[in-house]
Amino acid sequence: MSAEPLALRGRLLRFRDNPGAVGPAASHEYVEDGLLLIRDGRVEAAGAAAELLAGPARDVALVDHRPHLLLPGLIDTHIHFPQTQVIASFGTQLLEWLETYTFVEEQRFADTEHAARIARFFLAELLRNGTTTAAVYGTVHAGAMEAFFTESHRQGTRMIAGKSLMDRHAPPALMDTAQTGHDESAALIARWHGTGRQGYAVTPRFAITSSEAQLEAAGALLAAHPTCWMQTHLAENRDEIVEVARLYPWAEDYTQVYERFGLLGPRSLLGHCIHLSDRELRRLAESRAVAVFCPTSNLFIGSGLFDLARTAGGADPVRLGLATDVGGGTSYSMLSTLGEAYKVLQLQGQVLDPLTAFYLATLGNARALGLEDRIGALTPGSEADVVVLDARATPAMAHRMERAARLEEELFVLMTLGDDRAVAATYVAGARVENSPPTP
């Protein structure tokens, strides 16, 4: 955390609301020559540079990032920390992909030194891409999650994470039991939930790898710790849905499995949500659970196309998150993820405009996590996680920007041509971080 007050100067962009709800003009604040005044890791003031430099920021150390954009740190609502060396694995769909690649790799995390090394790489790679908060899946190993939280706490990042719960249909080395999964999760909650900027998510991987007893135990954890989150996968792949129906013959649909065990609520993050019935969408809306759109993963593993209009635009809209889903997803960059989301929706005759895209990656995802009072908007009192974006970072981007006249055009260049190279700087709680990850 930054000990000394700091002023960041640049073109300030922050969102007030969803452009689809209030219109483009009312959705955001853009200050051509803006300033963020940061003290003790929080935003003290934000606005016009001339006004703040003549007043409260007059004697504060200044970092001039002009002509770059200053935005809230980007937020990723679904990503797997053990899958950094699974990313870019060839040629399978979900269930075979898990067995062939993921479950093999995750067994290595029984070694806590390996877990600590990967945690260092993972967090550094997120920060290099401008992502300062994420909802993170671990492996079944409590020691691996201890290593992850230790590293995140050391770096001061705001992370929500949890050990996976898996007591069936996985290699023996990756299985716990309903009781041990509950007890190890409870111990991690006691140690880490609310420690510094760490938060805990109860994490049954998905209905296939958890028995009814384990899902019941997960529900008991949430009932006992209502400020924790819950994260799992839902309706990603058609073969997955068939297998869930076989394992839970009493359930009307996939969603009802989670519903029965008390796993649906406003702090529930449900990855993918591609193949849902009208009843399921209705229940997600009623419970205020979050459907997490993972475009690069859905394309890479061949799962299907997320229907944004049907999910979040109907009479009973479902709350929405957006995520990379590394390692099924092929990029740690939320900028690249926005570009892929645009393409997924184009294929369905839907449009993701650039203001809405950047709203989703900042304030929208903060709202999905229930953390909009702390991150995602750079309002006074909020935590000073900041990303500095350069829309001219590559020759192709600079060439295109010669013809970009409006902010929306610049944002579209960032989300279609941008990646980690467009991240000029990342700040975590007001402290600038190095944007070069260690070798994994």
C-alpha positions, 0 to 999 in steps of 0.5 A: 500500500502506498504510504505517501499521498500520490496524484495520478494525472491523465484522461480520467474515465469512470462509470456511474451506471450501465449505459443500457439502463441510463443512456450513454451520456449519463453512464460515465464521467470523462475528464480530458485532463483529470486527476486522482488524488490517492492517500493511504491506498484510497481515492481522496478526490477525483476530478479536473487536474487544474482544480485539484492541483490548485487545492488538495493535490498542490503539494502531492507527488505527481505522476503524469500519465497523459495522454493515456486513460485512467480507469478503475482496475479491471475485474475478472469474475471467473478464472482458475489459478491452477490452469496457467499451464493448461491454457492453449491445450489442444483439441477437446471439449469440456469433459474430455478437456478436464480429464485430459489436461486439467485434472492432470495438472491440478494434481501438481498442486499438492506440492505447496511450493509449486502452488506458491510459485504458480500463485506468484506468476498468476497474480503478476500476470493479472496485474500485467494485464491491468486486472486488480480483482478476480474471482479465483478457483483453486484446486482441492488442496487447502495448502494450495489455497493457503499459498494463494491467499498468502501471496495475494495478501502480500501483494495487497490485491483484492481477490475472492478465492476458494478451494475446489470441492470435489468428492467424486468423478475425479482422480483420487488425488483430487478428491476430498470428502463432504466432511473434509471439504467442509472443514478445510473450507471453514478453516480457510474462511476463518483465516482469510475471509476479510483478512486484508483484501481477501475474500472467500468463495465456497467453490463446488467445482460443478454438480458432476464432481460433488455428491449431494452430501457435498453440495449440502455441506457447501450450502451449510458453509454459506448459511454459516458465513453469509458474507462469503461468495459461492462460485461454480459452473452451470450449463456450460456444455450439453454433454455436461447437462446430460450427465447432471441429469443422470446423476440427479434424476430428481431435478427438473433441470441443472439449476434446480440442483444448486437451488435445492442445496441453498447455493443460489443467491446474490453472492452466487457466481455461476460460470457460463450459463449458456444452455438454460431453460426459461425456468432456469433463467427465471430462478436466476433472476429471482435469486439475484445470482450472477451469470458469468459470460466467459466468451474466449473459453466458450469459443475455445472449448466449443461450448456454445454462444452466450445469449446476452439479450435473452439472459440479461435483457428480458423481462426478468434480467439476470445479473451479469459478470464477464470473465476470462476463464483462464485456462479454458479461456485463451487470454488473461486480458480483459481487453481481449475478452471484451473483443471476443465478447463483441464477436460472440454477440455479433454472431447472434445479431447482438451488439456490445458497444464500447461504453457498455463493454468497459462498464462491464469490466469495471463497475459492472463486475464490481456490482456483480461481486457486490463490491461497488462501494470499494472497487470499480468506480474510483469514487472518493473513499474507494480503494485506489486500484487503477489501470492506465491504458494506452490506445497507441501501444502498438503500431497497428493501434497507433495507426488506427488511432490516427482516424479515431475522433471520439472516446467510444472509438478509442475504447473500441480500439482498445477492446479489439486490438488491445491486450497486455501491451496496452497496459501502461501501468497498474496500481494496487491500493495506490501503489504502482506494480511492476508489469513483468511477471516472474517466470513460472 
